[in-house]
Structure formats: structure tokens, C-alpha cells
């Protein structure tokens, strides 16, 4: 089954970058990917999708652990 690609992804900085950068190995550095995300015009939509779909890697300028904390904080509110 083919997944529909949301329109926001076409404007994503990562679409023109080596995607491996956004999936650092355990203990690897997420900072380079997060720097690219900081200037991305679709960062907010990307983050929202990652929070909803529980994506792996760096999405919307956040790591998996950071998004897990965001979800826990939202559930506690």
C-alpha cells in the first residue's frame, strides 16, 4: 500500500539532504540535523506529524526522546 505524502514534505529541507543525517546511530549526534531543521520552513508541520505518528529520528528539530517528553507533558496537562 502506497502512503500518501503530505504536501508539506515537498518544502522540507531534509528532502534535499542526506537523510542519514536525520537518523544518527545510538550515541550519535543529532545537532547537525537539528541545525538544518531550525531553518526549515515546514518545521512545525513536521514536528506535528512526528508527534502524532511517533516517528523515529530527528523530525521538526527534535529527537525521539524530546518528543516523548513533549507527549508526556501534554498528557499531564
N, CA, C and O atoms as a GROMACS GRO file, in nm:
protein
  308
    1UNK      N    1   0.084  -0.117   0.000
    1UNK     CA    2   0.000   0.000   0.000
    1UNK      C    3   0.089   0.125   0.000
    1UNK      O    4   0.180   0.135   0.082
    2UNK      N    5   0.063   0.216  -0.090
    2UNK     CA    6   0.140   0.339  -0.101
    2UNK      C    7   0.088   0.442  -0.002
    2UNK      O    8  -0.032   0.469   0.004
    3UNK      N    9   0.179   0.500   0.076
    3UNK     CA   10   0.141   0.605   0.170
    3UNK      C   11   0.134   0.738   0.096
    3UNK      O   12   0.219   0.768   0.013
    4UNK      N   13   0.031   0.815   0.126
    4UNK     CA   14   0.022   0.949   0.069
    4UNK      C   15   0.128   1.037   0.134
    4UNK      O   16   0.150   1.031   0.255
    5UNK      N   17   0.194   1.117   0.053
    5UNK     CA   18   0.296   1.208   0.104
    5UNK      C   19   0.231   1.344   0.127
    5UNK      O   20   0.180   1.406   0.033
    6UNK      N   21   0.233   1.392   0.253
    6UNK     CA   22   0.174   1.522   0.281
    6UNK      C   23   0.242   1.633   0.201
    6UNK      O   24   0.362   1.626   0.176
    7UNK      N   25   0.167   1.734   0.161
    7UNK     CA   26   0.220   1.844   0.081
    7UNK      C   27   0.338   1.914   0.148
    7UNK      O   28   0.430   1.958   0.080
    8UNK      N   29   0.336   1.924   0.280
    8UNK     CA   30   0.442   1.998   0.349
    8UNK      C   31   0.579   1.935   0.326
    8UNK      O   32   0.680   2.005   0.331
    9UNK      N   33   0.584   1.805   0.301
    9UNK     CA   34   0.714   1.738   0.283
    9UNK      C   35   0.789   1.787   0.160
    9UNK      O   36   0.912   1.782   0.158
   10UNK      N   37   0.718   1.834   0.059
   10UNK     CA   38   0.787   1.880  -0.061
   10UNK      C   39   0.871   2.004  -0.033
   10UNK      O   40   0.968   2.030  -0.104
   11UNK      N   41   0.835   2.082   0.069
   11UNK     CA   42   0.912   2.201   0.105
   11UNK      C   43   1.014   2.179   0.214
   11UNK      O   44   1.078   2.273   0.260
   12UNK      N   45   1.030   2.055   0.258
   12UNK     CA   46   1.120   2.025   0.369
   12UNK      C   47   1.266   2.030   0.326
   12UNK      O   48   1.303   1.984   0.218
   13UNK      N   49   1.349   2.087   0.412
   13UNK     CA   50   1.493   2.095   0.387
   13UNK      C   51   1.552   1.954   0.374
   13UNK      O   52   1.641   1.931   0.293
   14UNK      N   53   1.503   1.862   0.454
   14UNK     CA   54   1.559   1.727   0.453
   14UNK      C   55   1.534   1.655   0.320
   14UNK      O   56   1.604   1.558   0.289
   15UNK      N   57   1.437   1.702   0.243
   15UNK     CA   58   1.410   1.640   0.113
   15UNK      C   59   1.525   1.663   0.015
   15UNK      O   60   1.538   1.591  -0.084
   16UNK      N   61   1.609   1.763   0.043
   16UNK     CA   62   1.725   1.792  -0.042
   16UNK      C   63   1.857   1.759   0.028
   16UNK      O   64   1.962   1.809  -0.012
   17UNK      N   65   1.851   1.677   0.132
   17UNK     CA   66   1.968   1.648   0.215
   17UNK      C   67   1.983   1.498   0.233
   17UNK      O   68   1.888   1.422   0.210
   18UNK      N   69   2.101   1.455   0.272
   18UNK     CA   70   2.125   1.315   0.302
   18UNK      C   71   2.041   1.276   0.424
   18UNK      O   72   2.065   1.323   0.535
   19UNK      N   73   1.943   1.190   0.403
   19UNK     CA   74   1.851   1.154   0.511
   19UNK      C   75   1.919   1.082   0.627
   19UNK      O   76   1.866   1.082   0.738
   20UNK      N   77   2.033   1.021   0.604
   20UNK     CA   78   2.103   0.952   0.714
   20UNK      C   79   2.137   1.049   0.826
   20UNK      O   80   2.148   1.010   0.942
   21UNK      N   81   2.153   1.175   0.793
   21UNK     CA   82   2.183   1.277   0.892
   21UNK      C   83   2.074   1.285   0.998
   21UNK      O   84   2.102   1.317   1.114
   22UNK      N   85   1.950   1.255   0.960
   22UNK     CA   86   1.836   1.266   1.049
   22UNK      C   87   1.809   1.138   1.129
   22UNK      O   88   1.714   1.132   1.207
   23UNK      N   89   1.892   1.038   1.108
   23UNK     CA   90   1.879   0.911   1.181
   23UNK      C   91   2.015   0.870   1.236
   23UNK      O   92   2.072   0.770   1.194
   24UNK      N   93   2.068   0.949   1.332
   24UNK     CA   94   2.200   0.918   1.387
   24UNK      C   95   2.197   0.785   1.463
   24UNK      O   96   2.096   0.748   1.523
   25UNK      N   97   2.309   0.716   1.459
   25UNK     CA   98   2.321   0.591   1.533
   25UNK      C   99   2.311   0.621   1.682
   25UNK      O  100   2.332   0.735   1.725
   26UNK      N  101   2.278   0.520   1.760
   26UNK     CA  102   2.267   0.538   1.905
   26UNK      C  103   2.397   0.598   1.956
   26UNK      O  104   2.506   0.546   1.930
   27UNK      N  105   2.385   0.706   2.030
   27UNK     CA  106   2.502   0.777   2.081
   27UNK      C  107   2.557   0.878   1.982
   27UNK      O  108   2.649   0.953   2.014
   28UNK      N  109   2.501   0.881   1.860
   28UNK     CA  110   2.544   0.976   1.758
   28UNK      C  111   2.489   1.115   1.784
   28UNK      O  112   2.407   1.135   1.874
   29UNK      N  113   2.534   1.208   1.706
   29UNK     CA  114   2.495   1.348   1.726
   29UNK      C  115   2.374   1.387   1.642
   29UNK      O  116   2.372   1.366   1.520
   30UNK      N  117   2.274   1.443   1.706
   30UNK     CA  118   2.156   1.494   1.638
   30UNK      C  119   2.171   1.642   1.602
   30UNK      O  120   2.091   1.695   1.526
   31UNK      N  121   2.273   1.707   1.657
   31UNK     CA  122   2.289   1.852   1.639
   31UNK      C  123   2.296   1.895   1.493
   31UNK      O  124   2.232   1.995   1.459
   32UNK      N  125   2.368   1.827   1.404
   32UNK     CA  126   2.370   1.871   1.264
   32UNK      C  127   2.231   1.871   1.200
   32UNK      O  128   2.196   1.965   1.128
   33UNK      N  129   2.153   1.769   1.226
   33UNK     CA  130   2.017   1.762   1.170
   33UNK      C  131   1.930   1.871   1.232
   33UNK      O  132   1.850   1.934   1.162
   34UNK      N  133   1.944   1.893   1.362
   34UNK     CA  134   1.863   1.994   1.430
   34UNK      C  135   1.895   2.134   1.378
   34UNK      O  136   1.806   2.219   1.373
   35UNK      N  137   2.020   2.158   1.340
   35UNK     CA  138   2.056   2.288   1.283
   35UNK      C  139   1.985   2.310   1.150
   35UNK      O  140   1.937   2.419   1.122
   36UNK      N  141   1.978   2.206   1.067
   36UNK     CA  142   1.906   2.217   0.940
   36UNK      C  143   1.757   2.239   0.965
   36UNK      O  144   1.694   2.320   0.897
   37UNK      N  145   1.702   2.168   1.060
   37UNK     CA  146   1.560   2.182   1.092
   37UNK      C  147   1.527   2.324   1.139
   37UNK      O  148   1.418   2.374   1.110
   38UNK      N  149   1.618   2.386   1.208
   38UNK     CA  150   1.591   2.519   1.264
   38UNK      C  151   1.552   2.620   1.156
   38UNK      O  152   1.472   2.710   1.182
   39UNK      N  153   1.607   2.605   1.037
   39UNK     CA  154   1.575   2.698   0.929
   39UNK      C  155   1.474   2.644   0.830
   39UNK      O  156   1.450   2.707   0.727
   40UNK      N  157   1.415   2.532   0.858
   40UNK     CA  158   1.322   2.468   0.765
   40UNK      C  159   1.185   2.536   0.770
   40UNK      O  160   1.130   2.558   0.878
   41UNK      N  161   1.130   2.569   0.653
   41UNK     CA  162   1.001   2.638   0.650
   41UNK      C  163   0.882   2.552   0.693
   41UNK      O  164   0.774   2.606   0.719
   42UNK      N  165   0.899   2.420   0.701
   42UNK     CA  166   0.787   2.332   0.737
   42UNK      C  167   0.812   2.261   0.871
   42UNK      O  168   0.751   2.157   0.899
   43UNK      N  169   0.901   2.318   0.952
   43UNK     CA  170   0.939   2.254   1.078
   43UNK      C  171   0.819   2.224   1.168
   43UNK      O  172   0.811   2.115   1.225
   44UNK      N  173   0.727   2.316   1.180
   44UNK     CA  174   0.612   2.296   1.269
   44UNK      C  175   0.522   2.181   1.221
   44UNK      O  176   0.478   2.100   1.302
   45UNK      N  177   0.497   2.175   1.092
   45UNK     CA  178   0.414   2.066   1.037
   45UNK      C  179   0.486   1.932   1.054
   45UNK      O  180   0.423   1.831   1.083
   46UNK      N  181   0.615   1.933   1.035
   46UNK     CA  182   0.696   1.812   1.051
   46UNK      C  183   0.690   1.762   1.196
   46UNK      O  184   0.670   1.643   1.221
   47UNK      N  185   0.707   1.854   1.289
   47UNK     CA  186   0.701   1.817   1.431
   47UNK      C  187   0.564   1.763   1.467
   47UNK      O  188   0.554   1.662   1.538
   48UNK      N  189   0.459   1.827   1.420
   48UNK     CA  190   0.324   1.780   1.450
   48UNK      C  191   0.302   1.639   1.398
   48UNK      O  192   0.242   1.556   1.466
   49UNK      N  193   0.350   1.611   1.278
   49UNK     CA  194   0.336   1.477   1.220
   49UNK      C  195   0.415   1.375   1.301
   49UNK      O  196   0.368   1.264   1.325
   50UNK      N  197   0.535   1.412   1.342
   50UNK     CA  198   0.619   1.320   1.419
   50UNK      C  199   0.558   1.290   1.555
   50UNK      O  200   0.565   1.176   1.602
   51UNK      N  201   0.498   1.389   1.618
   51UNK     CA  202   0.432   1.367   1.747
   51UNK      C  203   0.312   1.275   1.731
   51UNK      O  204   0.288   1.188   1.815
   52UNK      N  205   0.238   1.294   1.626
   52UNK     CA  206   0.118   1.213   1.602
   52UNK      C  207   0.153   1.069   1.562
   52UNK      O  208   0.089   0.975   1.608
   53UNK      N  209   0.253   1.052   1.477
   53UNK     CA  210   0.284   0.921   1.421
   53UNK      C  211   0.398   0.850   1.492
   53UNK      O  212   0.432   0.737   1.456
   54UNK      N  213   0.457   0.914   1.593
   54UNK     CA  214   0.567   0.856   1.671
   54UNK      C  215   0.682   0.810   1.581
   54UNK      O  216   0.727   0.696   1.586
   55UNK      N  217   0.728   0.904   1.499
   55UNK     CA  218   0.836   0.878   1.405
   55UNK      C  219   0.969   0.858   1.476
   55UNK      O  220   0.988   0.906   1.588
   56UNK      N  221   1.060   0.787   1.412
   56UNK     CA  222   1.196   0.768   1.462
   56UNK      C  223   1.286   0.875   1.402
   56UNK      O  224   1.256   0.929   1.295
   57UNK      N  225   1.396   0.906   1.468
   57UNK     CA  226   1.493   1.001   1.415
   57UNK      C  227   1.460   1.145   1.453
   57UNK      O  228   1.376   1.171   1.540
   58UNK      N  229   1.528   1.237   1.387
   58UNK     CA  230   1.509   1.380   1.411
   58UNK      C  231   1.401   1.431   1.317
   58UNK      O  232   1.413   1.420   1.195
   59UNK      N  233   1.297   1.486   1.374
   59UNK     CA  234   1.184   1.544   1.298
   59UNK      C  235   1.148   1.675   1.363
   59UNK      O  236   1.141   1.684   1.486
   60UNK      N  237   1.125   1.777   1.283
   60UNK     CA  238   1.083   1.905   1.337
   60UNK      C  239   1.182   1.964   1.436
   60UNK      O  240   1.144   2.040   1.525
   61UNK      N  241   1.307   1.929   1.421
   61UNK     CA  242   1.411   1.981   1.510
   61UNK      C  243   1.417   1.916   1.646
   61UNK      O  244   1.478   1.971   1.738
   62UNK      N  245   1.355   1.800   1.661
   62UNK     CA  246   1.354   1.731   1.790
   62UNK      C  247   1.395   1.585   1.773
   62UNK      O  248   1.378   1.526   1.667
   63UNK      N  249   1.450   1.530   1.880
   63UNK     CA  250   1.485   1.388   1.882
   63UNK      C  251   1.366   1.306   1.933
   63UNK      O  252   1.268   1.362   1.982
   64UNK      N  253   1.376   1.176   1.921
   64UNK     CA  254   1.271   1.088   1.971
   64UNK      C  255   1.247   1.111   2.120
   64UNK      O  256   1.132   1.118   2.165
   65UNK      N  257   1.355   1.124   2.197
   65UNK     CA  258   1.342   1.145   2.342
   65UNK      C  259   1.275   1.278   2.373
   65UNK      O  260   1.193   1.286   2.464
   66UNK      N  261   1.309   1.380   2.298
   66UNK     CA  262   1.246   1.511   2.321
   66UNK      C  263   1.096   1.506   2.290
   66UNK      O  264   1.016   1.565   2.362
   67UNK      N  265   1.060   1.436   2.184
   67UNK     CA  266   0.918   1.424   2.151
   67UNK      C  267   0.845   1.340   2.254
   67UNK      O  268   0.728   1.368   2.284
   68UNK      N  269   0.909   1.239   2.309
   68UNK     CA  270   0.845   1.158   2.414
   68UNK      C  271   0.816   1.245   2.535
   68UNK      O  272   0.710   1.233   2.596
   69UNK      N  273   0.911   1.333   2.571
   69UNK     CA  274   0.888   1.426   2.684
   69UNK      C  275   0.773   1.521   2.652
   69UNK      O  276   0.693   1.552   2.740
   70UNK      N  277   0.765   1.567   2.528
   70UNK     CA  278   0.657   1.657   2.489
   70UNK      C  279   0.522   1.587   2.502
   70UNK      O  280   0.425   1.646   2.551
   71UNK      N  281   0.516   1.461   2.459
   71UNK     CA  282   0.389   1.387   2.469
   71UNK      C  283   0.351   1.366   2.615
   71UNK      O  284   0.235   1.382   2.652
   72UNK      N  285   0.449   1.331   2.700
   72UNK     CA  286   0.420   1.311   2.843
   72UNK      C  287   0.372   1.442   2.907
   72UNK      O  288   0.278   1.442   2.986
   73UNK      N  289   0.437   1.552   2.872
   73UNK     CA  290   0.397   1.682   2.927
   73UNK      C  291   0.256   1.718   2.882
   73UNK      O  292   0.179   1.772   2.960
   74UNK      N  293   0.223   1.687   2.758
   74UNK     CA  294   0.088   1.715   2.707
   74UNK      C  295  -0.016   1.629   2.773
   74UNK      O  296  -0.128   1.674   2.798
   75UNK      N  297   0.019   1.504   2.802
   75UNK     CA  298  -0.075   1.414   2.868
   75UNK      C  299  -0.100   1.455   3.013
   75UNK      O  300  -0.208   1.435   3.067
   76UNK      N  301   0.003   1.513   3.075
   76UNK     CA  302  -0.009   1.554   3.214
   76UNK      C  303  -0.090   1.683   3.228
   76UNK      O  304  -0.146   1.710   3.334
   77UNK      N  305  -0.097   1.759   3.123
   77UNK     CA  306  -0.167   1.890   3.130
   77UNK      C  307  -0.318   1.875   3.127
   77UNK      O  308  -0.390   1.975   3.132
   0.00000   0.00000   0.00000
